Amino acid sequence: MRAIGPEWAGRGWSAHILATGEEDEGPFADEMRAAGYVVHHVPFRRHPGFFLDVWRFFRTQRFDVIHIHCERANFWFGLLATLAGAKVFRTVNNIFRFEGGLRLRRRVQRWLSWRLGVVCTAPGPDVIAHEMWRFGNPCRQTPYWIDERRFPLVDEAGRAAARAALGCAAGQFVLVSAGRCHDIKNHAAIIRALPLLPDNVIYLHAGGGPLEAEEWALAQRLGLDARVRMLGVVDGIHTVLAAADAFVMPSITEGLGLAAVEAQVMGIPCVLSRVEGLSELAPHSRAGEWCGLDAESIAAAVIRLRQKDLGEVRRLALLDAEDARRIYGRMNGFEGLLTLYGSAG
């Protein structure tokens, strides 16, 4: 959203963001303001009065369009936005495998939202098919995008500089992952794959989260202290990606996998699990390899990648980068949103 912030005013739109953090607006509020957004804050509280505050906010602002991106309380936000007179869109950003009573409740809520006129969107065919199968929820496809300007193609000089900055030794084969340390990201399987790979293969992870300490503890138990580096949240993710011989994303599920797209537009081959969401990247994943969810499968995919002709891998990676940049460039996403919102009338 930050990438397209400056574009709204030029097309006659005033763009706003509502933050609902309990204590503050969140760490990116100032960046979003600098990008041209008006940032508001209605602090979340576990009380019905919170939803009354949100409805009053919607009524006061008199928005033409309200776009909801969260899963939690999405039905209630959609109901309040509809009552406030806005045209409402809601994007399902992931594959939600709810079961039992929660699945039934979400199915009923999605049906009621549809009856209210909320337009549901999703990033790709996999999420659209899953929403229909699990919840009977019809969705339209809406584009996802990245800020491709932040992820330029990396050449040999850039790769060498990034490796030097991160302290990677000559001759090491560098695996990189990026994202929140959560069980669906399956980082533990990457760590367990390392003992199955040559000693010069190392693993860098950029990102934090609830499992960060647990993942580092696993690396220590396996004696991989020198081969695993948990970098935490980093400002310059481009530098970390630029150091990679391969980007690894063996997720259990993904809505799409934009972190992989960011690596692809830089010309980095990817090792991806063939699961819903990530499988949609196949047309521009010619340089990389596919894997399963277990350590053995991940290690085998990395070995296959290393056995390929390096020149051919680099050639295919450039083709992948060109395709990914064309499909997921920021202006493609922006134009897609304008088309979506224009359908509101």
N, C-alpha and C positions, 0 to 999 in steps of 0.2 A: 504494500500500500504506500510505503514511503516513496518508492520509485516513481509512482504515477501522481503523487501529490501535486506537483507543479502544473499538471496538465488540466485539472478540473476547471480552474477559473477561466482559462482560455476558451473553454467550450460552454461557458455560461452556467456552470454548476458551483454551488457552495458546498464543500465537503466537510463533514463533521465526524468525530469519533466519540463514542460514549465509553468511558472507562468505569468499571464497577468494582474495582479493588476495594477491599475493606478499609485500607488505611490511606492509600494515595492513588494517583493516576497511573502509576507503573513506571518502569525505567525508560520507556521509549516516548513518553509524552512530549518532551522538549524536541526530540527529533521529528516527531509528527507535526508539531507546530511549525518548525522550521521548513518542513516540506509543503506547508500551506493549509494544513487541516486546522479546524477549530476543535479543540479537545475539551470535553465536558467530563464531569465526575459526579456520579451518583453512588455513594459508598454502599456496598452490599451489606445487608444485615439479615439475620435469620428471623424475619418478622414480616407479616403481610404488609406492613407499612412501607417496606422497600419497594414493592411492586406499585403501590400507590404513588410513591415518589417518581418512579420511572414513568408512569402514565402521565403525571403532571408535567414532567419534563417533555415528553413527546407532544402533549397538547400545547404547551407554551411555545415550543420551537416550530410547530406546524411544518414538519418535514413533508416533502412530496414523496420521497422514497426512503424506506428504512431497510437496511440489509443486515441480517443476523448471521453471525458466523459460528456461534457457540452451540454445543449440544445441550449443555446444562440449562434448563429452564427455557429452552428455545420456544416451546409452545406458548408459555406465558408472555414472553417478550413479543412474540408474533401476535397474540391476542390483543395486548395493550397497544401495539403499533397500529393494528387494524382499527381498534376503537378510537384511536386518535386521528384517523382519517388518512393515513399514509398507505401507499402501495408497498406491500411487504415482500421481500425476497429473503430466502433462507438457504444458505449453502451447507450441505453435508460434506464435511472435509475429510471424513475417514470412513472406514468400513466398521460398523458397530455390530458386534455379534451378540447382542442382548438375547437372553433366554428367559423362559418362565414368565413371571408376573411383570418384570420390567419390559420384556419384549411386547407383551400385550398392551401395557400402558403406553409405550412409545408408538405402537401401531395405531391405537385409538387417537392419540394426540396428533399424529401425522395426518390421519384422516380428517380430524376436525380442522386442522390448519388448512388443508386443501379445500375444505368446504367454506372456510372463511375467505379464501382467495389468495392465501399465501402461495407464492411461486417458489417451489423447491428446486434448487440447482445442485449440481455435483461436478467434480473436476473431470470425470471421464466415464467411459462405458462400464467399467467394473463396479464403481460405486453406484451408478444408476441401476445396474442389474441387481446388485445386492439389496438396495433399498426397495425395489419392487418385489423381490422374492421374499425378503424377511418381513417387510412392513407393509407391502401393498402401496408403496409411496411413489407416485410418478415424479420423476425429476428431469429437468432440462440440463444439458451440458453447458457449462460456462467455463471460459478459459482460465487456466492458472498461468502465472508468469513469474519470472525472476527479473532482477535488475542486471541485465547482461553486461552493463558497463562496469560492474564491480567484479566481473569474472572474465577478464580477457584471456585469450589463448596463452598458454605458457610455453615458452621455448626452452632450449637447453640452458641458456644463460639464466633465465628466470628460475628454472628448476634448481640449478646449482646454488643460486643466491638464497632460495627458500630453504634448501637443505642446510646450508651453512648457518642461517639464522636460527634454525631449530636444532642444530647440533647433530645432524645425521651424518654418519661416517661414510666415506667413499666405499662403494661396493655393497651397501645395504639396500635391500629391496623394501620399500616403504609402503605399508598399507595404511590407509587413512579412513576413518569414519567421522561423521559429524552429526550431532543431534542430541536430543535429551536422553539421559540415561534411564531408560524405562524398559520393562520386560518385553514389550512388543518390538523394540529395536534389536533385541537379540545380540547385544554386544558380547555377552558371556561366551557365546559360541565362537566368536572371532578369537577371543583369548584362548579358548580350549583348542582351537585349530593350530595355534603357533607351535606347540611341541611336535606337530606332524609335518612341519615345514623346516627347511634348512635354517641354521642358526643366524644367517644374515638377513632373514625376514623379520622386520620389526613392525610394531603397530602403534600408531598415534591416534588418539581420540580427542576431538574438540567438542566440548559440551558438558553440561552438568546435569544433575537431577537426582532423584531419590535413590538410585542404584549405583551412583558413582563410587562411593566408598566400598560397596560390596564387590563391584567389578575389580577395583584395585586390589582388594583383599584376595580375590580369586587369582589374580596374576602373581601375587606374592606366594600363595600356597603352591602354585605350579612352578615356582622358581624362575619367573619371567620378569623380574624386576628390571633387568637391563634391556628387555625387548618390548616392554609395554610402557607407554607414557600417556597418562591421563592429564590432558592439558587444561581441563576445565573450560569455562566460558571464555572465548577469545574474541578480541575486537577484529583482528585481521584474519578472518577465516580464509581469505584468498591465499595468504602465505602458507597456511597449513595444507590446503589443497594443492598448491603448486609444488610442494615437496613430494607428492604421492607418485608412486609407480602405478598404484591402483587404488580406486575408491571402493570400499566394501560396505554393502548395505544388505545384510541377510534378514531383513525385517520379517516378522510373523505376519504383519499386515500393514498396508499403507493406503492412504487415499490416492496418492500419486507418487510422492517421493521427490520433492523439489531439491533436496540436498544432492541427490544423484544427478539431477538435471544441471545443477550448478557445476558439478565436477565435469559433466559431459561437455558443457559449453567451453570449458577450459582445455579440452582435448585430453582428458584423463580417462583411461579405460576403467570400466566399472565391473565389479563382481556383485551381482544382484540375485536375491532369491526370486524364484519364479512364483510369485504370489499375486493375488488381486492387487491392483494398483500399480505395482512395479512392472508387471508384465506389459503394461501399456507403453513402456519405454523401449520395447523390443525393436521398433523400426530404426531407432538411432542408438542401438547398443551393439553394433557390429564389432567393435574393437574389444569388447569385454567378454565375460563369461557368466553363465547362469549357475546357480547353486541351490541346494536345499537349505534346510534350517539347522542341520547338525554340523558339528565341527569337521567331521570327515569329508562331507560334501563341500564345505567352504575351502578346506585345504586342497582338495582335488581340483577345484576351480582355479585357485591361485596357481597351482602347479601347471595346469593347462595353459594359463595365460603366460607364465614365464617361459614355456616351451615354444611359444609362437615366435615367428620372425619379428624382431623389434621394429624394423622398418615398415613392415606390413601393418603392425599394430598402430604405429604412429599415423600411417596413411588413413586407416579406417577411423581412427580417433578424430582426425580433422574433418572427415565426412560427417561423423556423428555430431561434432560440435556445430557444424554449419546447419544441420537439420534441427538440432535442439534450439539453437539461437533463433531460427526462423519461427519455430512453433511456439516457444515459450518466452519470446522477447516481451518487454514491458508494454510496448505500444500495441502489440497484438492483444494483450490482456485488457488494456485500457479501452480499445475500440470494442472489444467484446462486451465489456461492462456497459458502455454507452448504448450498444444495441439492446442489451437486456433491459436496461432502465427505460430506454425509449419505448419498449413494448408496454410500459405502464400507462402510456397515453397522457 
